[in-house]
Amino acid sequence: MRQSSNGFDHTCYGVDLNRNFDHKWMVSGASANPCSEIYAGSHAASEPEIKALQDYMMRKSPKWLSHISMHSYGAIWLAPYSYSREHLPDNFQETCQKALTAIYTIEEKHGFSFRFGVASHELYEASGCSEDWSKDIAKVNHTFVIELKPDITDYSGMGFEYPEEKIHQAAIEIYDGFLEYIKTFLGSAIQNRIVNECRNRLNWIKEIQDY
């Protein structure tokens, strides 16, 4: 989910769709400049793609268990909140446990390590984002943005232009992670090491916020 060129000439980037959701719109990390890469649109949910998604999800709210928006790149699972470093979801530990279950499965099966963290801590503050809207407005229990491969520290120059021959393997890896993620909603036990790690992560984040 990135730029929409709806109504724009080719000299500008268009609207960054992950700044256009109707949640804390234009509060942080967004621009009112139509030629900015992080242009948030003329108003919240100005883009038809976002309005359609919001309308569809709200018709079924609050029945959703999870909402995941897949992006590239960076190899990281990002939990709310994106708009501010001062806030965490009330079920952060449970969300963390589900994410790490998927991440460790990928690492064990394929030898590749995704990271996990709160969006505003791991990257930067940005408002109008999908994971924040789906958590607070659509009342989805567990929401993420997943930045796919390559890792943000990969300086090979691939970035957004991930090699075609590597895409299939990347898809298999995230698929295996999703299978284990889904199992956590079906009663699959969470490993003790993951429970402990998520408790420690929450305490660490709270310490930073209180500093």
N, C-alpha and C positions, 0 to 999 in steps of 0.2 A: 504494500500500500504506500504509494508515494504521490507524485504529482498528477493532478488532473489539469488538462489543457482546456477545459470547458470555457469557451468565450475569450480565449487569449490568443494574441498573435504569437508568432514563433520566436520573437525576441525575448520572451520571458519564460520562466519555468512553469508557471501555472500554480495551482493551489496544492500545498502539501496536505494530502488527505488525512494524515495523522497529526494534524493541528486543527482539523475542521470539526471534530466532534463537539457536541453541545454539552461540554463540561469544562468549567473554568476557562472558557475560550479567551484567548489573548491575555491570560494572566502572566504567563512566563514562557520564555523560549520560543516565541512566535513573532511574526512580523506582519505589519499592515502594508508593506511594500509589495506590490504585485510582482515585482521582478526578483524578489528574494526567494531563495531555496526553501525557506520556512514560512512562506506566505500562508496565512491562516484562512484566507478567503474574505469575502465582503461581510459575512456574518456567520455565526455558528450554523453548521449543517447546510451551508450554501450549496454544496455540491450534491448532485443527484445520487451519486453512489453512497454517500454518507447518509443522506436522508432516507434512502431505501433500506439500508441496513438497520438504521435506528428504528424505523417504523416496524420492520419485520421483527426485530428482537423485542420491542416493547409489547407487541401483540401477544407474546408468549411469556413475558416477564410475570412473576419471578421464578419460572420453572427451569431456567438455565442452570446447569451445573458448572459449566466452564465456557470461556470464550478465549480463543487464541488467535492472534494476528501474527502472521509470519512475514518477516522482513529479511533483508540482507543489507549489511553483513555485520559480523562481529562474534558469532558463536556464543551467544548468551541468552538465557531465559530471564526476562525482565518482568518483575511483579510491580503492581502499583505501590506508591503513586509516582507519576511522572511530573505532575505540575508543581510539587513542593517537596523539599527534603524534610519538612516538619511533620509529615503525616505518614502513617502506615495503615494498611488494612487490619481490621480487628482480628482476622483469622490468618495473620501472617505465618505463624508456625505451621499450620496445616497446609497452606499454599506452598510453603518452602518444602515441606516433606514430600508433597506430590511431585514437585519439580525435580528435586534431587533424586527421587526414585527413578525418574526417566533419565536424568543425566548420568547417573551411575550405571544404569543398564547400557547406555550407549558406550560409555567408557569401557565397561567390562567386555562387551561384545565386539567392539570395533576399535578400541584403543584411542578414541578421540574424546577430548574433554571439553564440554560446554561449561561455561560459568553460570552462576545464578546470582541475582541480586535485585535490589530495588532500583527501578529505572532512573530515578533522579539522583541516586547515589552512584550507580555504575556508569552512567553517561552524563546527563545534564538535566536541568529542569526544562520541561516542555509541557505546555497545556493544550487542551483540546485533543488528547490522545485516546486511542481506542480502549486501552486497558483500564484507564481511569473512568471513562464514561460507562463501560460495561459493568464495572464494579459498583459505582455509586448510583447510577441512573437506572440501568437495566437490572440491578440487583443480582448480578451473577456472582456465585460464590468464589470461583477461582479464575482469575484472568491474567493473561500474559501477553507480552510481545516477545516473540522468539526471533532473534537475529541469527540467521543461518550462517553456514561456513562462507568464507574462511574466518579464522580468528582475527580479532581487531589488531592483534600484535603481529599478524603475518605481513611482512614487508616485501613479499614477492611481487607485489604490484597487481595481484589478481583482483582484489576488492570486489566491486560490483560486477566485474567481468569474469565471473567464475568459469573456468574451462568446461566446455560442454562434456568432455569425457569424464569429468569428476562429478557431474550432477547426479547420475544414477546412484552412485555410492552414498552421496550426501542424503538422498531421498530415503534410501534403505535405513540409514542410521537414525534419522528422525522418526521414521515409521516404527522402528523397534522401540524407540523411546516412548512414542505415543501409546503403543500397546500396553506398556507397563504403567503409564500414566492413567489410562482408562481403568486398569485393574484396581487402582487405588479407590475408585468409586464403587467397586464391586466387592469390597471387603478384603482385598489383599493386604496383608500385614506390612506395616512400615518397619524397616530395619531399625534397631536401637541406635546404631551409629548415626542414622539420619535424624532421628528424633532428637538426639543430643546435639548434633551439629546445628539444627534449626533453632533450638533453644539458645545456644551460644550466639548464633547470628543475631537473634532478636535482642539479646542483652547487649551485644556490641553496638548495634544500631542505636539503641536507647541511650547508651553512654555517649555516643557522638552527638545525639540530639540535645543531651543535657549539658554538653561541654560548653 
